[in-house]
Amino acid sequence: MRHVFSVRIGPIGFRIGSDWRAPIAQMESLYADYPGPHDGVPDFNVRLFAARPWRRVVRPSVMIGGDFVLPEAAPLPLAQGLLAAEMGMNLQMALGQRRYLLLHASVVERDGRALVMTGISGAGKSTLAALLGTRGWRLMGDEFALLDPETGLIHPFPRLISLKNAAIGVAEAAVPDGIFGPLLPGTPKGDIRHLVPNAAAIAGMDRPADPALILFPRFGFEAAERPVAPSEVFVRLTQASTNYVAMGERGFDALTRLVTTVPARAIDYPDTDSALAQVEALWRDL
């Protein structure tokens, strides 16, 4: 690849190569405070490339490749090259990660204990994680929770926080001194803007935490809260995992231990202030 950038996020190292300079320059800027892969050897490779040579310059179109690929994946315009790189890292984790059980979740930590928030797209978990990160919590991850089958600990994976649509303005107002990536309009998920995790999140990326609460938030409803039975949690988390089936018995055992030892709650909330208050109240009651 003509342009290359390497980075380590928590325990996972990536090497991103691109036919174009622009996506790599954006990665270098937003991940400037992150370390490189252990011993310089990445766990996964990502490739951003043009399907045809002329696509490098005429209506540039970015294909996403790497160690693991989805042949049917549609290309993105070069203006969304940063998003393509982030999606490429997600793809490698989803298809290739076998050390950790992956849960599609946002994770924050306080006092050595982790709050795992998962739900459907639009539930607000990324926004809540970003806001909690400004209120004394350490952001551990926005895209994936990394559950260690051997220890039961959650390992940090503090990627850029992916904010979508209305959540962008909420985060910009709540984190006025935050470092944001460019606004990416018209993506498959609407408008997207990335927020760089704060210094505490980056400095703590080698410190795992014990899971203490699993939360299923749901935005757009009157404030409410209910316990979630382990059986329901198990089913919902298998649906939220990209590698549960591939992990086999190790994944089953890890998930069983998680849902039988960690309490779970579901909350509805009409706005972020209500959700933050609900989270703090649930945390005090643990």
Secondary structure by P-SEA (a helix, b strand, c coil): cccbbbbbcccbbbbbbcccaaaaaaaaaaaccccccccccccbbbbbcccccccccccbbbbbbcccccccbbbbcccaaaaaaaaaaaaaaaccccccccccbbbbbcccbbbbbbbccccaaaaaaaaaaacccccccccbbbbcccccbbbbbcccccccaaaaaaaaaaccccccccccccccccbbbbbcccaaaaaaccccccccbbbbcccccccbbbbbcaaaaaaaaaaacccccccaaaaaaaaaaaaacbbbbbbbbccaaaaaaaaaaaaaac
